[in-house]
């Protein structure tokens, strides 16, 4: 007893530390928190916490004791193994509720004790196997209380109404059985079965409470009714009349009841829309219009000050949500069949849609935004069948016209907001609301266009025609463009010309305005030209050239202004620079789109003038802007290329192409800004097929740059620049390969073979020597000498992955004899270099640290190892497809590949790595030699032997990762197993059995009885029987979860308890 008294004092001291708002010592609080967590798990804590709870006068201590008791009842209920102990806790909780309710102490503590009582009862139902048909649950919970309409406790000292407490306990009972994960799925189902038995009586009792005058109970009764509906009322449709009639009867009696009632109605009608009880929906649509809609009008009245603004907004929002639930689907349209009903139906349809339209026009943007999903859903009106024509023509179309005009008006920024949005980065709440509303409105504009079609253009065109030259209407112009930019193109509409001409008239005036002050307007102008560039080009060259000039003049003006202001440090001008950069980017992107879509209608003469004009104004410091403009020029050249009809056209195009690329090539020859000019060249050549003459001109220059930039990789000052230059060169070579891939004549194949030899020599030996191209191979002595002398310098910066990518692209699918011969000459040399490089201990990690210490930030080589793995397994995959003999001739080589494969399977930094390993393995596993030659049997026998070695090494590794680890490469690894199921099932079965029976973790679980040999057998059987990749994945996931559950149970806890208890412990300190 002395020990307990001392412990109690210690607990009270710790509770004061935790709950004291003045205690700021983190270490002391942490120690106190740890003490409480350990104390809570002890058996002594039941009595001590109960005594403190009943006798303390400190509010925070009371609440903490109640919370700790809740944690004990949740996670340590098994300590109450005797009836005496359970009676003690049950009486404690009831006495606390009676006493605290009588003394009117804080509701927060009473709610926590109700939570404790509900958890106690749920556990008790399982422990004593209670049948709620035979046991009165209220009497079980609230002993010594009398229950009729109200639950009353009475003795000689006090009389306490416990009805509100009872309702709160039942709310927690329903919530806890589903939200607390200590109850598994089967236990939850059992609890639901028991509570179904008292459902009828409870629903009728709640209805009775709602019909009484006691307002203090109605709120709790409504909340419990809502919980029971969410819990899932059995045969709710038989009870709906009494429930709904009661709720509609009292909804307007008390404003405090309105919100909980309407939220409950929402839950009920959500069920009815899913189950399609259309007659009920129809009945209560009409009743809601008469009983609930007037409340909306009352709250929406600005002059009404009887209710505060936040409450009015909440009420309006919930009313709107209720009516939107009615319209979740329109199946109730089909519930009436005769002609008279159809007339009534049309009236109801018209009324409900007009009501939603009124909601859409609400001055509060958040309220109006709630309706947007409804309009998007309503665009599928054609599913109404026989009602479609009448509804569409007579009701829906006129409403969508009103909606479009209403939406355009609501999306208009005010003058003040527009200027603020242009000049400031920080948006106020009103601006954020408008931006969110406009984003949501895009889908509604699409729905309007879907219904209105040509009428949509007519409305926008009419609005444009009536714009006057004043500032407010100019902002309205921005909104009209926003509505047009939200939809698809107008290719099939002839009157696009009228709309565009009105657009031209207004833009001609606006173009003189300040571009930054009216940033929003110019942004929409550019987006309009960008989106409808194809439509504009179809109007004729005059309109297309006008659009290009508008865009280019805007780019040049902003660029000039940007250059003048770029050195400023003023915050306001810095914000302006951000807007200028944004407008520059979208304008350059628009220019590219115009050239892509519109230049196909231009002839050579107009194209030449346009290109000459553009190239004369390419002074952009921002390389990305220049690249987009050069991309546009590339599309012009590409479209001209498609229209060649004779040799003269070809020569003219060649001259124009030379005119464009010659200045860039000249800079490359002079080593001026190599990196920038490489990007410029790529931008020019990106979109059209390479001509022979162009390739012959640029190829030697590119090779020369490659040769220059391999001289000194150990120079840190040049490391980043050299790497990026070579990376971009490789990128350009890939473009050339892809460009000629569709035209593989002898000349092009010869060029590819030369490029392949150059890349292989550079990759293996770090040299580019044109004389080497005359030889098939290098002498062995020269090979060894070069490899030894250049190895260190190569490791400092050669982009292995880039070069290997080029090699892989060239050989992919090739059957040419010369290319196959080149591959055969270099295949083992490439692999030896890769093996040597990867055998260097921590080479890539050390290189990364070396770069970081040197304060060099190379985004392209942050994961060189991963990039190399990806390129290497692409190379292996493509090589195996075109010449599998290379893999069967050298078994030592395959052993090295196998080691790398196992290494990569566990490479969790990037799923792409494992994905390419999987691609290679799938091809290798599925290999079948179908060539009818003398080596047929030999190669297949070698393949079987290699496949067996591969399988017995990688399958245990894959199963270990998939079953005993959490990895982001899980889906990719399942593909390998599924490949074995499709083509090597017996081999997989043997491997699985060996792994499962030999794994130490699984054997330990079997010794403890957590797993059985039958579990292992069923796993292998189900795995081999899976017919799809999805099925394979599910079998593995299910068995992995079984292993995890078994492991946690073997350690003395359950997976759900572990997760929840951690959360509960952390919550103790955070409560205060």
Residue pairs with C-beta under 8 A, 6 or more apart in sequence:
4 44
4 47
4 48
7 44
7 48
8 48
8 51
8 52
10 35
11 36
11 39
11 45
11 48
11 49
11 52
12 52
12 56
12 61
14 32
14 35
14 36
14 39
15 36
15 52
15 58
15 60
15 61
15 64
15 65
16 58
16 61
17 23
17 28
17 29
17 32
18 29
18 32
18 33
18 36
18 64
18 1068
18 1069
18 1071
18 1072
19 58
19 60
19 61
19 63
19 64
19 1072
20 60
20 1072
21 1072
23 29
29 1069
30 1069
32 1069
33 1065
33 1068
33 1069
36 68
36 1068
37 1065
37 1068
39 45
40 68
40 71
40 72
40 76
41 76
43 79
45 68
45 72
46 69
46 72
46 79
46 80
46 85
46 88
46 89
47 88
49 65
49 68
49 69
49 72
50 65
50 69
50 88
50 89
50 92
52 61
52 65
53 62
53 65
53 66
53 69
53 92
53 96
54 92
54 95
54 96
54 99
56 62
56 65
59 105
59 106
59 109
60 1072
62 105
62 106
62 109
63 106
63 108
63 109
63 112
63 1071
64 1068
64 1071
64 1072
66 96
66 109
66 112
66 113
66 116
67 112
67 1067
67 1068
67 1071
68 1068
69 89
69 93
69 113
69 116
70 112
70 115
70 116
70 119
71 1061
71 1064
71 1065
71 1068
72 79
73 89
73 116
73 119
73 120
73 123
74 119
74 180
74 182
74 1060
74 1064
75 182
75 1057
75 1060
75 1061
75 1064
77 119
77 120
77 123
77 127
79 85
80 86
80 89
86 124
89 120
90 120
90 143
91 143
93 113
93 116
93 117
93 120
94 117
94 142
94 143
94 144
96 113
97 110
97 113
97 114
97 117
97 162
97 165
98 153
98 158
98 160
98 162
100 109
100 110
100 113
101 110
101 160
101 161
101 162
101 165
102 158
102 160
110 165
110 168
111 168
114 165
114 168
114 169
114 172
115 172
115 176
117 141
117 169
117 172
118 169
118 170
118 172
118 173
118 176
119 172
119 176
119 180
121 137
121 140
121 141
121 169
121 173
122 173
122 176
122 177
122 183
122 191
124 130
124 140
125 132
125 191
125 194
126 187
126 190
130 140
130 194
131 194
131 197
132 194
132 195
132 197
132 198
133 197
137 198
138 147
138 151
138 166
139 147
141 166
141 169
142 151
142 153
142 162
142 166
144 153
145 151
145 152
145 153
145 162
146 152
146 153
146 154
147 166
149 208
149 209
149 212
150 161
150 163
151 161
151 162
151 163
151 165
151 166
152 159
152 160
152 161
152 162
152 163
153 159
153 160
153 162
154 160
163 217
164 216
164 217
164 220
167 217
167 220
167 221
167 223
167 224
168 220
170 202
170 224
170 227
171 220
171 223
171 224
171 227
173 195
174 195
174 224
174 227
174 228
174 230
174 231
175 227
177 183
177 188
177 191
177 192
177 195
178 188
178 231
180 1060
181 1056
181 1059
181 1060
182 1054
182 1056
182 1057
182 1060
183 191
184 1056
192 231
192 232
195 231
196 234
199 228
199 233
199 234
202 228
203 225
203 228
203 233
203 239
203 243
206 221
206 224
206 225
206 228
207 242
207 243
207 246
209 217
209 218
209 221
210 218
210 221
210 222
210 225
210 246
210 247
210 250
211 246
211 250
212 218
215 254
215 256
215 257
218 250
218 254
218 257
219 256
219 257
219 260
222 247
222 257
222 260
222 261
222 264
223 260
225 243
225 264
226 260
226 263
226 264
226 267
229 236
229 264
229 267
229 268
229 271
230 267
233 239
236 243
236 268
236 271
237 275
237 277
237 280
240 268
240 272
240 277
240 280
243 268
244 265
244 268
244 280
244 284
247 261
247 264
247 265
248 284
248 287
248 291
250 257
250 261
251 257
251 258
251 261
251 262
251 291
251 292
252 258
252 291
252 295
255 307
255 311
258 295
258 315
259 314
259 315
259 318
262 292
262 315
262 318
262 319
262 322
263 318
265 322
266 318
266 321
266 322
266 325
269 281
269 284
269 322
269 325
269 326
270 325
270 328
272 280
272 281
273 281
273 325
273 326
273 328
273 329
276 329
276 331
278 331
278 332
278 334
278 335
279 332
279 335
281 326
281 332
282 332
282 335
282 336
282 348
284 326
285 326
285 332
285 348
285 352
286 348
288 322
288 323
288 326
289 351
289 352
289 355
292 319
292 322
293 319
293 355
295 315
295 319
296 315
296 316
296 319
296 320
298 304
299 307
299 312
299 315
299 316
300 312
300 316
300 362
304 312
307 315
313 364
313 366
313 367
316 362
316 364
316 367
317 366
317 367
317 370
320 359
320 362
320 367
320 370
320 371
321 370
323 352
323 355
323 356
323 359
324 356
324 370
324 371
324 373
324 374
326 352
327 352
327 356
327 374
327 377
327 378
328 377
329 377
330 384
333 345
333 349
333 384
333 387
334 385
336 342
336 344
336 345
342 387
345 387
346 387
346 390
346 391
346 395
349 391
349 395
350 395
353 378
353 395
353 396
353 399
354 399
356 371
356 374
356 375
357 399
357 402
357 403
357 406
359 367
359 368
359 370
359 371
360 368
360 371
360 372
360 375
360 403
360 406
360 407
361 368
361 406
361 410
362 368
365 410
365 433
365 434
365 436
365 437
366 433
366 437
368 410
368 437
369 436
369 437
369 440
372 440
372 441
372 443
372 444
373 443
375 400
375 403
375 444
375 447
375 448
376 443
376 444
376 446
376 447
378 396
378 447
379 446
379 447
379 450
379 451
381 388
381 391
381 392
381 396
381 451
382 388
382 392
384 391
392 451
396 451
397 451
397 452
397 455
400 447
400 448
400 451
400 452
401 452
401 455
401 459
403 444
403 448
404 445
404 448
404 452
404 456
404 459
404 483
405 459
407 441
407 444
407 445
407 448
407 483
408 463
408 476
408 479
408 480
408 483
409 479
410 437
410 441
411 434
411 437
411 438
411 441
411 479
411 482
411 483
412 475
412 476
412 478
412 479
413 421
413 434
413 475
413 478
413 479
413 520
414 475
415 471
415 472
415 475
417 430
417 431
417 434
418 475
418 478
418 518
418 520
419 517
420 427
420 428
420 431
421 427
421 431
421 519
421 520
422 516
422 517
422 518
422 519
422 520
422 579
423 516
423 517
423 572
423 575
423 576
423 579
424 575
425 575
425 578
427 435
438 482
441 486
442 486
445 483
445 486
445 487
446 486
446 487
446 488
448 456
449 456
449 487
449 488
452 459
454 493
454 495
456 487
457 490
457 493
457 495
457 496
457 499
458 495
460 480
460 483
460 484
460 499
461 495
461 498
461 499
461 502
463 476
463 480
464 477
464 480
464 499
464 502
464 503
464 506
465 502
467 473
467 474
467 476
467 477
467 506
469 509
474 506
474 510
474 513
474 518
474 521
475 520
475 521
477 506
477 510
477 521
478 520
478 521
478 524
481 503
481 521
481 524
481 525
481 527
481 528
482 524
484 528
484 531
484 532
485 524
485 527
485 528
485 531
489 531
489 532
489 534
489 535
490 496
490 499
490 532
490 535
491 534
491 535
491 538
496 532
496 535
496 539
497 539
500 532
500 535
500 536
500 539
500 543
503 528
504 546
507 525
507 550
510 518
510 521
510 522
510 525
511 550
511 553
511 554
513 521
515 522
515 554
515 557
515 558
515 561
515 580
515 583
516 561
516 576
516 579
516 580
516 583
519 579
519 582
519 583
522 554
522 583
523 582
523 583
523 586
525 550
526 551
526 554
526 583
526 586
526 587
526 590
527 586
527 590
529 536
529 547
529 550
529 551
529 590
529 594
530 586
530 589
530 590
530 593
530 594
533 547
533 590
533 593
533 594
533 596
533 597
533 598
534 597
534 598
536 543
536 544
536 547
536 594
536 598
537 543
537 544
537 594
537 597
537 598
537 599
537 600
537 601
538 601
541 601
541 602
541 606
544 594
544 598
544 601
544 602
545 606
545 610
547 594
547 598
548 591
548 594
548 595
548 598
548 610
551 587
551 590
551 591
551 594
552 591
552 613
552 614
552 617
554 583
554 587
555 584
555 587
555 588
555 591
555 625
555 629
556 617
558 580
558 583
558 584
558 587
559 584
559 619
559 620
559 625
561 580
562 577
562 580
562 581
562 584
563 621
565 573
565 576
565 577
565 580
566 577
566 621
568 574
568 577
581 622
584 622
584 625
585 624
585 625
585 628
588 624
588 625
588 628
588 629
589 628
591 628
591 629
591 632
592 628
592 629
592 631
592 632
592 635
594 632
595 631
595 632
595 633
595 635
595 636
596 632
596 635
596 687
599 607
599 635
599 636
599 639
599 640
600 639
600 642
600 643
602 610
602 636
602 639
602 640
604 640
604 649
604 652
604 653
604 656
607 636
607 640
607 656
608 656
610 636
611 633
611 636
611 656
611 659
611 660
612 659
614 629
614 632
614 633
615 633
615 660
618 626
618 629
620 626
620 629
623 676
623 679
626 680
626 683
627 679
627 680
627 683
628 683
630 680
630 683
630 684
631 683
631 686
631 687
633 660
633 684
634 683
634 684
634 685
634 686
634 687
634 688
635 687
637 653
637 656
637 657
637 660
637 684
637 687
637 688
638 687
638 688
640 653
640 656
641 653
641 688
641 689
643 649
644 650
644 653
654 691
654 693
654 694
657 691
657 694
658 697
660 684
661 681
661 684
661 685
661 694
661 697
661 698
664 677
664 680
664 681
664 684
665 681
665 697
665 698
665 701
667 673
667 674
667 677
668 674
668 677
668 678
668 681
668 701
668 702
668 705
669 701
671 705
671 708
674 705
674 709
674 725
675 721
675 724
675 725
675 728
678 705
678 725
678 728
678 729
678 732
679 728
681 698
681 732
682 728
682 731
682 732
682 735
685 694
685 732
685 735
685 736
685 739
686 735
688 739
689 739
689 740
689 742
689 743
690 736
690 739
690 740
692 747
695 736
695 740
695 751
699 736
699 751
702 729
702 732
702 733
703 758
703 768
703 770
705 725
705 729
706 726
706 729
706 762
706 768
707 768
709 722
709 725
709 726
709 729
710 722
710 726
710 762
710 766
710 767
710 768
710 798
712 718
712 793
713 719
713 722
713 793
713 794
713 796
713 797
713 798
714 793
714 796
716 854
716 856
719 796
719 797
719 851
719 854
719 856
719 858
720 856
720 858
722 797
723 797
723 799
723 858
723 860
723 861
724 858
724 860
726 798
726 799
726 802
727 799
727 802
727 860
730 799
730 802
730 803
730 805
730 806
731 802
733 755
733 759
733 806
734 805
734 806
734 809
736 755
737 752
737 755
737 806
737 809
737 810
738 809
740 748
740 751
740 752
749 816
749 818
749 819
750 818
752 810
752 814
752 819
753 816
753 818
753 819
753 822
754 773
755 806
755 810
756 807
756 810
756 811
756 819
756 822
756 823
757 772
757 773
757 822
758 768
758 773
759 803
759 806
759 807
759 810
760 807
760 822
760 825
760 826
760 829
760 830
761 767
761 768
761 769
761 772
762 768
762 803
763 798
763 800
763 803
763 804
763 807
763 826
763 830
763 833
764 783
764 787
764 826
764 829
764 830
764 833
765 778
765 783
765 786
765 787
765 790
766 786
766 790
766 793
766 794
766 798
767 786
767 790
772 778
776 821
776 825
777 825
778 786
783 829
787 833
791 836
795 837
795 840
795 843
795 847
796 847
799 860
799 861
800 834
800 837
800 864
800 868
800 871
801 864
801 867
801 868
801 870
801 871
802 871
804 830
804 868
804 871
804 872
804 874
804 875
805 871
805 874
807 830
807 875
808 871
808 874
808 875
808 878
810 819
811 819
811 823
811 875
811 878
811 879
811 882
812 878
812 881
813 878
813 881
813 882
814 820
814 882
815 882
820 882
820 883
823 879
823 882
823 883
823 886
824 883
824 886
827 879
827 886
828 886
828 890
828 893
830 875
831 893
831 896
831 897
834 868
834 872
834 900
835 896
835 900
837 843
837 868
838 900
838 903
844 864
844 865
844 868
847 864
848 861
848 862
848 864
851 858
851 861
861 867
863 909
863 910
866 907
866 909
866 910
866 912
866 913
869 900
869 904
869 907
869 913
869 916
869 917
870 910
870 912
870 913
870 916
872 900
873 904
873 913
873 916
873 917
873 919
873 920
874 916
874 919
876 897
876 920
877 916
877 919
877 920
877 923
879 886
879 887
880 886
880 887
880 920
880 923
880 924
880 927
881 923
884 927
884 929
884 939
885 935
885 939
887 893
887 894
887 897
887 924
887 946
888 894
888 939
888 942
888 943
888 946
891 946
894 946
898 949
898 950
898 953
898 954
901 917
901 920
901 921
901 950
901 954
902 953
902 954
902 957
904 913
904 914
904 917
905 914
905 917
905 954
905 957
905 958
905 961
905 969
905 973
906 957
906 961
907 913
907 914
907 969
908 967
908 968
908 969
911 968
911 969
911 971
911 972
914 969
914 972
914 973
915 972
917 972
918 972
918 973
918 975
918 976
921 950
921 954
921 976
921 979
922 975
922 976
922 979
924 947
924 950
925 947
925 976
925 979
925 980
925 983
925 984
926 979
926 982
926 983
927 943
927 947
928 940
929 935
929 936
929 939
929 940
929 943
947 984
947 987
948 987
951 980
951 984
951 987
951 988
951 991
952 991
952 994
954 976
955 977
955 980
955 988
955 991
955 992
955 995
956 991
956 994
956 995
958 973
958 976
958 977
959 977
959 992
959 995
959 996
960 995
960 999
961 967
961 969
961 970
961 973
962 970
962 973
962 974
962 977
962 1036
962 1040
963 1036
963 1039
963 1040
963 1043
964 999
964 1001
964 1040
964 1043
967 973
970 1033
971 1033
974 1029
974 1032
974 1033
974 1036
975 1029
977 988
977 1023
977 1032
977 1036
978 1026
978 1028
978 1029
978 1032
980 987
980 988
981 988
981 1023
981 1024
981 1026
981 1032
985 1024
988 1023
988 1024
989 1020
989 1024
992 1019
992 1020
992 1023
993 1020
996 1002
996 1016
996 1019
996 1020
997 1003
997 1016
1001 1043
1001 1047
1002 1011
1002 1016
1002 1043
1004 1050
1005 1011
1005 1043
1005 1046
1005 1047
1005 1050
1006 1012
1006 1013
1008 1050
1010 1046
1010 1047
1010 1049
1010 1050
1011 1042
1011 1043
1011 1046
1015 1039
1015 1042
1019 1035
1019 1039
1022 1035
1023 1032
1023 1035
1023 1036
1026 1032
1026 1034
1026 1035
1044 1055
1045 1054
1045 1055
1048 1054
1048 1055
1048 1058
1053 1061
